[in-house]
Amino acid sequence: MSDIPVAEAALSLEFRNKALLQRALTHRSYLNENPDYPLDDNERLEFLGDAVLDFITAEYLYHRFPEMAEGRLTNLRSALVRTERLAHFAGMLNLGEFLFLGRGEEESGGRRRPAILCDAFEALIGAIYLDKGIEATQAFVHRLIEPSLEQILASDADKDAKSQLQEVAQSHYQLTPTYRTVKEQGPDHAKEFTVEALIGDRIYGVGEGFSKQSAAQAAAQQALEILRKELGLSG
């Protein structure tokens, strides 16, 4: 528990139940190497935090944009809670520094792995909710999502890269992009995927990620940048 007060100070939070925060920061790899550890890993808190985060984000958007159609609200919520953005929030909070990781996970870069950071952030939200209730959790989440929302709106990032690429490719080439997984590596709990984005027979982008979906999005983003430059389109 020695690092927990330091984590609280870094997060500007004080937990009544310190064990909740410790559980939120405990990756399953730590339990595998420390069988006498008294707490569970953060997966149940992650499950709860995921649902709480969806609710808070949806409610925030509902009130912020009273005239916005449901489909656009859904896209904005998805953009705010996707793995990469939650990992970014975790990075802003230096959450990786306080994680309880197994030695193998630590040595393979687990403190910077987006999937682990995303899961820890969701677990943290679950822990805050259980310890402090919905209003404190809302305040914590709002201060993170508000600046991100402005960025998303300014860059049209609520429309994912695959959708944007499809629009451009169909408009200019009458072709629908396809995606091909070309590599899978790493252990089952931390697999990395490499995906190519093709338009016709030409590879326009290659992306990596900890899921096929995130790798495909990364490939689509690279392809979109190349295609826009090729066609002389603004970003």
PyRosetta script that sets phi, psi and omega in degrees:
from pyrosetta import init, pose_from_sequence

init()
pose = pose_from_sequence("MSDIPVAEAALSLEFRNKALLQRALTHRSYLNENPDYPLDDNERLEFLGDAVLDFITAEYLYHRFPEMAEGRLTNLRSALVRTERLAHFAGMLNLGEFLFLGRGEEESGGRRRPAILCDAFEALIGAIYLDKGIEATQAFVHRLIEPSLEQILASDADKDAKSQLQEVAQSHYQLTPTYRTVKEQGPDHAKEFTVEALIGDRIYGVGEGFSKQSAAQAAAQQALEILRKELGLSG")
pose.set_psi(1, -1.9)
pose.set_omega(1, -171.4)
pose.set_phi(2, -62.1)
pose.set_psi(2, -30.3)
pose.set_omega(2, -178.2)
pose.set_phi(3, -85.2)
pose.set_psi(3, -10.5)
pose.set_omega(3, -174.0)
pose.set_phi(4, -65.3)
pose.set_psi(4, -45.3)
pose.set_omega(4, 176.0)
pose.set_phi(5, -60.0)
pose.set_psi(5, -34.6)
pose.set_omega(5, 177.5)
pose.set_phi(6, -66.2)
pose.set_psi(6, -42.2)
pose.set_omega(6, 177.4)
pose.set_phi(7, -62.8)
pose.set_psi(7, -43.4)
pose.set_omega(7, 178.2)
pose.set_phi(8, -58.6)
pose.set_psi(8, -44.7)
pose.set_omega(8, -179.5)
pose.set_phi(9, -63.5)
pose.set_psi(9, -41.7)
pose.set_omega(9, -179.7)
pose.set_phi(10, -66.1)
pose.set_psi(10, -33.8)
pose.set_omega(10, -178.9)
pose.set_phi(11, -87.8)
pose.set_psi(11, -6.5)
pose.set_omega(11, -174.6)
pose.set_phi(12, 57.0)
pose.set_psi(12, 42.5)
pose.set_omega(12, 179.8)
pose.set_phi(13, -132.5)
pose.set_psi(13, 148.5)
pose.set_omega(13, 171.7)
pose.set_phi(14, -129.6)
pose.set_psi(14, 116.4)
pose.set_omega(14, -176.9)
pose.set_phi(15, -88.1)
pose.set_psi(15, 136.4)
pose.set_omega(15, 170.4)
pose.set_phi(16, -68.7)
pose.set_psi(16, -43.2)
pose.set_omega(16, 178.6)
pose.set_phi(17, -105.0)
pose.set_psi(17, 96.1)
pose.set_omega(17, -176.3)
pose.set_phi(18, -62.3)
pose.set_psi(18, -28.8)
pose.set_omega(18, -178.1)
pose.set_phi(19, -64.4)
pose.set_psi(19, -28.4)
pose.set_omega(19, 177.7)
pose.set_phi(20, -63.6)
pose.set_psi(20, -44.2)
pose.set_omega(20, 178.4)
pose.set_phi(21, -65.8)
pose.set_psi(21, -41.3)
pose.set_omega(21, 179.6)
pose.set_phi(22, -62.5)
pose.set_psi(22, -41.8)
pose.set_omega(22, 177.1)
pose.set_phi(23, -62.0)
pose.set_psi(23, -40.6)
pose.set_omega(23, -179.4)
pose.set_phi(24, -61.6)
pose.set_psi(24, -26.9)
pose.set_omega(24, -177.1)
pose.set_phi(25, -96.6)
pose.set_psi(25, 3.5)
pose.set_omega(25, -174.5)
pose.set_phi(26, -99.4)
pose.set_psi(26, 110.8)
pose.set_omega(26, 176.7)
pose.set_phi(27, -81.9)
pose.set_psi(27, 150.8)
pose.set_omega(27, -175.7)
pose.set_phi(28, -61.2)
pose.set_psi(28, -26.0)
pose.set_omega(28, 180.0)
pose.set_phi(29, -64.0)
pose.set_psi(29, -27.6)
pose.set_omega(29, 179.6)
pose.set_phi(30, -69.7)
pose.set_psi(30, -39.8)
pose.set_omega(30, 178.5)
pose.set_phi(31, -66.2)
pose.set_psi(31, -35.5)
pose.set_omega(31, 179.6)
pose.set_phi(32, -59.9)
pose.set_psi(32, -33.8)
pose.set_omega(32, -177.7)
pose.set_phi(33, -98.7)
pose.set_psi(33, -8.0)
pose.set_omega(33, -179.2)
pose.set_phi(34, -132.8)
pose.set_psi(34, 73.9)
pose.set_omega(34, -173.5)
pose.set_phi(35, -62.9)
pose.set_psi(35, -19.0)
pose.set_omega(35, 179.4)
pose.set_phi(36, -92.3)
pose.set_psi(36, 4.0)
pose.set_omega(36, 179.2)
pose.set_phi(37, -60.1)
pose.set_psi(37, 131.7)
pose.set_omega(37, -169.3)
pose.set_phi(38, -79.1)
pose.set_psi(38, -9.8)
pose.set_omega(38, -174.9)
pose.set_phi(39, -113.5)
pose.set_psi(39, 162.0)
pose.set_omega(39, 172.9)
pose.set_phi(40, -79.2)
pose.set_psi(40, 169.2)
pose.set_omega(40, 174.3)
pose.set_phi(41, -77.8)
pose.set_psi(41, -176.0)
pose.set_omega(41, -170.7)
pose.set_phi(42, -91.7)
pose.set_psi(42, 10.8)
pose.set_omega(42, -171.3)
pose.set_phi(43, -69.4)
pose.set_psi(43, -37.1)
pose.set_omega(43, 177.9)
pose.set_phi(44, -68.6)
pose.set_psi(44, -39.9)
pose.set_omega(44, 176.9)
pose.set_phi(45, -65.7)
pose.set_psi(45, -35.2)
pose.set_omega(45, 176.5)
pose.set_phi(46, -61.4)
pose.set_psi(46, -44.1)
pose.set_omega(46, 178.0)
pose.set_phi(47, -57.7)
pose.set_psi(47, -47.0)
pose.set_omega(47, 179.8)
pose.set_phi(48, -66.9)
pose.set_psi(48, -46.8)
pose.set_omega(48, -177.6)
pose.set_phi(49, -61.1)
pose.set_psi(49, -36.0)
pose.set_omega(49, 177.7)
pose.set_phi(50, -58.3)
pose.set_psi(50, -45.9)
pose.set_omega(50, -179.6)
pose.set_phi(51, -68.4)
pose.set_psi(51, -42.2)
pose.set_omega(51, 179.8)
pose.set_phi(52, -63.5)
pose.set_psi(52, -42.7)
pose.set_omega(52, -179.3)
pose.set_phi(53, -64.1)
pose.set_psi(53, -42.4)
pose.set_omega(53, 176.6)
pose.set_phi(54, -58.9)
pose.set_psi(54, -45.0)
pose.set_omega(54, -179.1)
pose.set_phi(55, -63.6)
pose.set_psi(55, -49.4)
pose.set_omega(55, -177.0)
pose.set_phi(56, -62.1)
pose.set_psi(56, -42.5)
pose.set_omega(56, -179.3)
pose.set_phi(57, -66.8)
pose.set_psi(57, -43.5)
pose.set_omega(57, 179.5)
pose.set_phi(58, -63.1)
pose.set_psi(58, -44.5)
pose.set_omega(58, -179.8)
pose.set_phi(59, -64.1)
pose.set_psi(59, -42.4)
pose.set_omega(59, 179.4)
pose.set_phi(60, -59.3)
pose.set_psi(60, -47.4)
pose.set_omega(60, -179.2)
pose.set_phi(61, -67.2)
pose.set_psi(61, -37.0)
pose.set_omega(61, 179.7)
pose.set_phi(62, -58.9)
pose.set_psi(62, -44.7)
pose.set_omega(62, -178.8)
pose.set_phi(63, -80.4)
pose.set_psi(63, -32.1)
pose.set_omega(63, -178.1)
pose.set_phi(64, -70.1)
pose.set_psi(64, -35.3)
pose.set_omega(64, -176.9)
pose.set_phi(65, -125.6)
pose.set_psi(65, 76.2)
pose.set_omega(65, -173.2)
pose.set_phi(66, -64.9)
pose.set_psi(66, -19.2)
pose.set_omega(66, -178.1)
pose.set_phi(67, -103.8)
pose.set_psi(67, -1.4)
pose.set_omega(67, -173.7)
pose.set_phi(68, -76.5)
pose.set_psi(68, 139.9)
pose.set_omega(68, 180.0)
pose.set_phi(69, -68.1)
pose.set_psi(69, 154.8)
pose.set_omega(69, -176.2)
pose.set_phi(70, -59.1)
pose.set_psi(70, -38.8)
pose.set_omega(70, -178.2)
pose.set_phi(71, -63.2)
pose.set_psi(71, -41.6)
pose.set_omega(71, 179.0)
pose.set_phi(72, -69.2)
pose.set_psi(72, -39.6)
pose.set_omega(72, 176.8)
pose.set_phi(73, -58.9)
pose.set_psi(73, -41.9)
pose.set_omega(73, 179.3)
pose.set_phi(74, -62.3)
pose.set_psi(74, -42.8)
pose.set_omega(74, 179.9)
pose.set_phi(75, -64.3)
pose.set_psi(75, -41.1)
pose.set_omega(75, 179.0)
pose.set_phi(76, -64.4)
pose.set_psi(76, -43.6)
pose.set_omega(76, 178.3)
pose.set_phi(77, -61.3)
pose.set_psi(77, -43.7)
pose.set_omega(77, 179.5)
pose.set_phi(78, -60.6)
pose.set_psi(78, -40.0)
pose.set_omega(78, 179.9)
pose.set_phi(79, -66.3)
pose.set_psi(79, -32.5)
pose.set_omega(79, -178.2)
pose.set_phi(80, -79.2)
pose.set_psi(80, -25.8)
pose.set_omega(80, -173.9)
pose.set_phi(81, -115.0)
pose.set_psi(81, 11.7)
pose.set_omega(81, 178.2)
pose.set_phi(82, -71.0)
pose.set_psi(82, 159.1)
pose.set_omega(82, -171.9)
pose.set_phi(83, -51.2)
pose.set_psi(83, -47.5)
pose.set_omega(83, -175.0)
pose.set_phi(84, -63.6)
pose.set_psi(84, -37.7)
pose.set_omega(84, -178.4)
pose.set_phi(85, -73.8)
pose.set_psi(85, -39.0)
pose.set_omega(85, 177.7)
pose.set_phi(86, -66.7)
pose.set_psi(86, -36.5)
pose.set_omega(86, 174.9)
pose.set_phi(87, -63.5)
pose.set_psi(87, -36.4)
pose.set_omega(87, 177.0)
pose.set_phi(88, -63.9)
pose.set_psi(88, -43.6)
pose.set_omega(88, 176.7)
pose.set_phi(89, -59.0)
pose.set_psi(89, -44.9)
pose.set_omega(89, 178.5)
pose.set_phi(90, -59.5)
pose.set_psi(90, -39.6)
pose.set_omega(90, 177.7)
pose.set_phi(91, -64.3)
pose.set_psi(91, -40.1)
pose.set_omega(91, 177.7)
pose.set_phi(92, -60.4)
pose.set_psi(92, -33.0)
pose.set_omega(92, -179.4)
pose.set_phi(93, -89.1)
pose.set_psi(93, -0.1)
pose.set_omega(93, -175.7)
pose.set_phi(94, 56.3)
pose.set_psi(94, 35.6)
pose.set_omega(94, -175.2)
pose.set_phi(95, -63.8)
pose.set_psi(95, -35.4)
pose.set_omega(95, -178.6)
pose.set_phi(96, -58.4)
pose.set_psi(96, -30.4)
pose.set_omega(96, -179.0)
pose.set_phi(97, -63.3)
pose.set_psi(97, -26.3)
pose.set_omega(97, -172.6)
pose.set_phi(98, -105.8)
pose.set_psi(98, 3.9)
pose.set_omega(98, -177.1)
pose.set_phi(99, -70.7)
pose.set_psi(99, 144.0)
pose.set_omega(99, 170.9)
pose.set_phi(100, -91.7)
pose.set_psi(100, 104.6)
pose.set_omega(100, -176.6)
pose.set_phi(101, -119.1)
pose.set_psi(101, 151.1)
pose.set_omega(101, 170.5)
pose.set_phi(102, -67.8)
pose.set_psi(102, 158.8)
pose.set_omega(102, -175.7)
pose.set_phi(103, -60.8)
pose.set_psi(103, -41.6)
pose.set_omega(103, -179.6)
pose.set_phi(104, -63.9)
pose.set_psi(104, -43.2)
pose.set_omega(104, 179.1)
pose.set_phi(105, -65.1)
pose.set_psi(105, -39.0)
pose.set_omega(105, 178.3)
pose.set_phi(106, -61.3)
pose.set_psi(106, -47.3)
pose.set_omega(106, -175.5)
pose.set_phi(107, -69.7)
pose.set_psi(107, -23.3)
pose.set_omega(107, 179.7)
pose.set_phi(108, -91.3)
pose.set_psi(108, 11.5)
pose.set_omega(108, 175.7)
pose.set_phi(109, 88.4)
pose.set_psi(109, 25.1)
pose.set_omega(109, -176.5)
pose.set_phi(110, -59.8)
pose.set_psi(110, -29.4)
pose.set_omega(110, -178.4)
pose.set_phi(111, -68.8)
pose.set_psi(111, -14.9)
pose.set_omega(111, 179.0)
pose.set_phi(112, -114.2)
pose.set_psi(112, 1.8)
pose.set_omega(112, -175.4)
pose.set_phi(113, -74.5)
pose.set_psi(113, 122.8)
pose.set_omega(113, -175.3)
pose.set_phi(114, -55.7)
pose.set_psi(114, -40.6)
pose.set_omega(114, -178.1)
pose.set_phi(115, -63.9)
pose.set_psi(115, -41.4)
pose.set_omega(115, 179.8)
pose.set_phi(116, -68.0)
pose.set_psi(116, -41.8)
pose.set_omega(116, 179.2)
pose.set_phi(117, -65.8)
pose.set_psi(117, -41.0)
pose.set_omega(117, 177.1)
pose.set_phi(118, -60.3)
pose.set_psi(118, -48.2)
pose.set_omega(118, 179.7)
pose.set_phi(119, -60.6)
pose.set_psi(119, -42.0)
pose.set_omega(119, -179.9)
pose.set_phi(120, -65.8)
pose.set_psi(120, -37.8)
pose.set_omega(120, 178.2)
pose.set_phi(121, -64.2)
pose.set_psi(121, -45.4)
pose.set_omega(121, 178.4)
pose.set_phi(122, -62.1)
pose.set_psi(122, -40.5)
pose.set_omega(122, 177.7)
pose.set_phi(123, -63.6)
pose.set_psi(123, -39.1)
pose.set_omega(123, 177.2)
pose.set_phi(124, -61.1)
pose.set_psi(124, -42.4)
pose.set_omega(124, 178.2)
pose.set_phi(125, -61.9)
pose.set_psi(125, -41.2)
pose.set_omega(125, 176.5)
pose.set_phi(126, -61.7)
pose.set_psi(126, -40.7)
pose.set_omega(126, -179.9)
pose.set_phi(127, -67.2)
pose.set_psi(127, -42.9)
pose.set_omega(127, 178.5)
pose.set_phi(128, -61.8)
pose.set_psi(128, -42.1)
pose.set_omega(128, -180.0)
pose.set_phi(129, -61.3)
pose.set_psi(129, -46.7)
pose.set_omega(129, -179.1)
pose.set_phi(130, -66.8)
pose.set_psi(130, -35.0)
pose.set_omega(130, -175.7)
pose.set_phi(131, -84.3)
pose.set_psi(131, -34.2)
pose.set_omega(131, -169.3)
pose.set_phi(132, -124.4)
pose.set_psi(132, -12.0)
pose.set_omega(132, 179.6)
pose.set_phi(133, 91.5)
pose.set_psi(133, 176.3)
pose.set_omega(133, -170.0)
pose.set_phi(134, -70.4)
pose.set_psi(134, -37.8)
pose.set_omega(134, -175.5)
pose.set_phi(135, -65.9)
pose.set_psi(135, -43.5)
pose.set_omega(135, 178.0)
pose.set_phi(136, -65.4)
pose.set_psi(136, -36.8)
pose.set_omega(136, 178.8)
pose.set_phi(137, -66.8)
pose.set_psi(137, -41.5)
pose.set_omega(137, 177.0)
pose.set_phi(138, -59.1)
pose.set_psi(138, -46.1)
pose.set_omega(138, -178.9)
pose.set_phi(139, -60.4)
pose.set_psi(139, -40.7)
pose.set_omega(139, -179.2)
pose.set_phi(140, -65.3)
pose.set_psi(140, -44.9)
pose.set_omega(140, -177.6)
pose.set_phi(141, -70.7)
pose.set_psi(141, -41.5)
pose.set_omega(141, -176.5)
pose.set_phi(142, -59.0)
pose.set_psi(142, -39.6)
pose.set_omega(142, -177.0)
pose.set_phi(143, -69.0)
pose.set_psi(143, -17.8)
pose.set_omega(143, 176.0)
pose.set_phi(144, -90.1)
pose.set_psi(144, -41.1)
pose.set_omega(144, -173.2)
pose.set_phi(145, -81.5)
pose.set_psi(145, -24.3)
pose.set_omega(145, -176.5)
pose.set_phi(146, -59.9)
pose.set_psi(146, -52.7)
pose.set_omega(146, 178.2)
pose.set_phi(147, -66.0)
pose.set_psi(147, -33.2)
pose.set_omega(147, 178.2)
pose.set_phi(148, -66.1)
pose.set_psi(148, -36.6)
pose.set_omega(148, 179.6)
pose.set_phi(149, -63.1)
pose.set_psi(149, -41.7)
pose.set_omega(149, 178.3)
pose.set_phi(150, -61.1)
pose.set_psi(150, -39.9)
pose.set_omega(150, 178.7)
pose.set_phi(151, -65.2)
pose.set_psi(151, -42.5)
pose.set_omega(151, -179.9)
pose.set_phi(152, -62.9)
pose.set_psi(152, -44.9)
pose.set_omega(152, -179.3)
pose.set_phi(153, -65.5)
pose.set_psi(153, -38.9)
pose.set_omega(153, -178.3)
pose.set_phi(154, -68.5)
pose.set_psi(154, -32.3)
pose.set_omega(154, -174.8)
pose.set_phi(155, -104.6)
pose.set_psi(155, 2.8)
pose.set_omega(155, -178.0)
pose.set_phi(156, 62.2)
pose.set_psi(156, 27.7)
pose.set_omega(156, -174.6)
pose.set_phi(157, -74.4)
pose.set_psi(157, -8.0)
pose.set_omega(157, 175.2)
pose.set_phi(158, -71.6)
pose.set_psi(158, -17.6)
pose.set_omega(158, 173.2)
pose.set_phi(159, -93.2)
pose.set_psi(159, 111.9)
pose.set_omega(159, -171.0)
pose.set_phi(160, -66.2)
pose.set_psi(160, 160.7)
pose.set_omega(160, -173.2)
pose.set_phi(161, -60.9)
pose.set_psi(161, -35.8)
pose.set_omega(161, -179.6)
pose.set_phi(162, -64.5)
pose.set_psi(162, -40.6)
pose.set_omega(162, 179.0)
pose.set_phi(163, -65.7)
pose.set_psi(163, -42.9)
pose.set_omega(163, 179.5)
pose.set_phi(164, -64.0)
pose.set_psi(164, -42.5)
pose.set_omega(164, 179.7)
pose.set_phi(165, -62.8)
pose.set_psi(165, -40.9)
pose.set_omega(165, -180.0)
pose.set_phi(166, -62.3)
pose.set_psi(166, -42.0)
pose.set_omega(166, 179.9)
pose.set_phi(167, -61.5)
pose.set_psi(167, -46.3)
pose.set_omega(167, -177.5)
pose.set_phi(168, -67.6)
pose.set_psi(168, -45.2)
pose.set_omega(168, -177.3)
pose.set_phi(169, -64.7)
pose.set_psi(169, -41.6)
pose.set_omega(169, -179.7)
pose.set_phi(170, -70.3)
pose.set_psi(170, -37.0)
pose.set_omega(170, -179.0)
pose.set_phi(171, -66.4)
pose.set_psi(171, -40.4)
pose.set_omega(171, -172.6)
pose.set_phi(172, -99.8)
pose.set_psi(172, -27.7)
pose.set_omega(172, -175.7)
pose.set_phi(173, -122.5)
pose.set_psi(173, -3.8)
pose.set_omega(173, -175.9)
pose.set_phi(174, 54.4)
pose.set_psi(174, 35.4)
pose.set_omega(174, 179.3)
pose.set_phi(175, -126.6)
pose.set_psi(175, 146.0)
pose.set_omega(175, 175.8)
pose.set_phi(176, -99.9)
pose.set_psi(176, 126.0)
pose.set_omega(176, 179.6)
pose.set_phi(177, -59.8)
pose.set_psi(177, 149.0)
pose.set_omega(177, 174.1)
pose.set_phi(178, -123.0)
pose.set_psi(178, 162.9)
pose.set_omega(178, -175.5)
pose.set_phi(179, -131.5)
pose.set_psi(179, 139.2)
pose.set_omega(179, -175.5)
pose.set_phi(180, -133.3)
pose.set_psi(180, 121.9)
pose.set_omega(180, 176.0)
pose.set_phi(181, -79.4)
pose.set_psi(181, 120.6)
pose.set_omega(181, -174.8)
pose.set_phi(182, -110.2)
pose.set_psi(182, -12.2)
pose.set_omega(182, -180.0)
pose.set_phi(183, -156.7)
pose.set_psi(183, 141.2)
pose.set_omega(183, 169.6)
pose.set_phi(184, -131.2)
pose.set_psi(184, 130.5)
pose.set_omega(184, -179.7)
pose.set_phi(185, -146.5)
pose.set_psi(185, 159.7)
pose.set_omega(185, 177.6)
pose.set_phi(186, 98.5)
pose.set_psi(186, 168.9)
pose.set_omega(186, 179.6)
pose.set_phi(187, -68.5)
pose.set_psi(187, 162.6)
pose.set_omega(187, -174.6)
pose.set_phi(188, -57.1)
pose.set_psi(188, -36.1)
pose.set_omega(188, -176.0)
pose.set_phi(189, -81.5)
pose.set_psi(189, -5.7)
pose.set_omega(189, -178.5)
pose.set_phi(190, -147.8)
pose.set_psi(190, 46.7)
pose.set_omega(190, -178.9)
pose.set_phi(191, -68.2)
pose.set_psi(191, 144.3)
pose.set_omega(191, 173.2)
pose.set_phi(192, -115.1)
pose.set_psi(192, 136.5)
pose.set_omega(192, -177.1)
pose.set_phi(193, -116.6)
pose.set_psi(193, 145.0)
pose.set_omega(193, 173.1)
pose.set_phi(194, -118.5)
pose.set_psi(194, 126.4)
pose.set_omega(194, -175.4)
pose.set_phi(195, -128.0)
pose.set_psi(195, 139.6)
pose.set_omega(195, 174.8)
pose.set_phi(196, -102.4)
pose.set_psi(196, 143.2)
pose.set_omega(196, 173.2)
pose.set_phi(197, -106.8)
pose.set_psi(197, 124.2)
pose.set_omega(197, -176.8)
pose.set_phi(198, -119.7)
pose.set_psi(198, 144.9)
pose.set_omega(198, 168.3)
pose.set_phi(199, -122.0)
pose.set_psi(199, 113.3)
pose.set_omega(199, -168.3)
pose.set_phi(200, 66.4)
pose.set_psi(200, -129.4)
pose.set_omega(200, 180.0)
pose.set_phi(201, -97.6)
pose.set_psi(201, 0.1)
pose.set_omega(201, -174.2)
pose.set_phi(202, -96.9)
pose.set_psi(202, 133.4)
pose.set_omega(202, 175.7)
pose.set_phi(203, -82.5)
pose.set_psi(203, 118.5)
pose.set_omega(203, 179.9)
pose.set_phi(204, -101.0)
pose.set_psi(204, -23.3)
pose.set_omega(204, -177.6)
pose.set_phi(205, -155.3)
pose.set_psi(205, 152.8)
pose.set_omega(205, 175.8)
pose.set_phi(206, -131.3)
pose.set_psi(206, 134.0)
pose.set_omega(206, -179.1)
pose.set_phi(207, -136.3)
pose.set_psi(207, 154.0)
pose.set_omega(207, 177.0)
pose.set_phi(208, -122.4)
pose.set_psi(208, 150.9)
pose.set_omega(208, 178.6)
pose.set_phi(209, -170.6)
pose.set_psi(209, 171.4)
pose.set_omega(209, -178.8)
pose.set_phi(210, -91.4)
pose.set_psi(210, 8.8)
pose.set_omega(210, 167.5)
pose.set_phi(211, -147.6)
pose.set_psi(211, 158.8)
pose.set_omega(211, 178.5)
pose.set_phi(212, -62.7)
pose.set_psi(212, -34.2)
pose.set_omega(212, -179.3)
pose.set_phi(213, -64.9)
pose.set_psi(213, -47.6)
pose.set_omega(213, -178.2)
pose.set_phi(214, -68.6)
pose.set_psi(214, -34.5)
pose.set_omega(214, 176.9)
pose.set_phi(215, -66.1)
pose.set_psi(215, -39.7)
pose.set_omega(215, 178.3)
pose.set_phi(216, -65.9)
pose.set_psi(216, -38.7)
pose.set_omega(216, 177.1)
pose.set_phi(217, -63.2)
pose.set_psi(217, -41.8)
pose.set_omega(217, 178.8)
pose.set_phi(218, -64.2)
pose.set_psi(218, -40.7)
pose.set_omega(218, 177.6)
pose.set_phi(219, -64.3)
pose.set_psi(219, -42.2)
pose.set_omega(219, 179.5)
pose.set_phi(220, -63.5)
pose.set_psi(220, -38.8)
pose.set_omega(220, 179.2)
pose.set_phi(221, -63.6)
pose.set_psi(221, -44.3)
pose.set_omega(221, 178.2)
pose.set_phi(222, -64.2)
pose.set_psi(222, -43.0)
pose.set_omega(222, 179.8)
pose.set_phi(223, -63.0)
pose.set_psi(223, -38.9)
pose.set_omega(223, -179.7)
pose.set_phi(224, -62.8)
pose.set_psi(224, -42.8)
pose.set_omega(224, 179.5)
pose.set_phi(225, -64.1)
pose.set_psi(225, -42.8)
pose.set_omega(225, 179.8)
pose.set_phi(226, -66.4)
pose.set_psi(226, -43.2)
pose.set_omega(226, -177.0)
pose.set_phi(227, -66.7)
pose.set_psi(227, -41.7)
pose.set_omega(227, 178.6)
pose.set_phi(228, -63.0)
pose.set_psi(228, -41.3)
pose.set_omega(228, 177.9)
pose.set_phi(229, -64.1)
pose.set_psi(229, -42.3)
pose.set_omega(229, -179.1)
pose.set_phi(230, -62.5)
pose.set_psi(230, -37.5)
pose.set_omega(230, -176.7)
pose.set_phi(231, -92.7)
pose.set_psi(231, -6.1)
pose.set_omega(231, -179.4)
pose.set_phi(232, 72.8)
pose.set_psi(232, 32.9)
pose.set_omega(232, -179.0)
pose.set_phi(233, -95.9)
pose.set_psi(233, 150.1)
pose.set_omega(233, 175.1)
pose.set_phi(234, -76.2)
pose.set_psi(234, 152.7)
pose.set_omega(234, 179.1)
pose.set_phi(235, -79.4)
pose.dump_pdb("model.pdb")
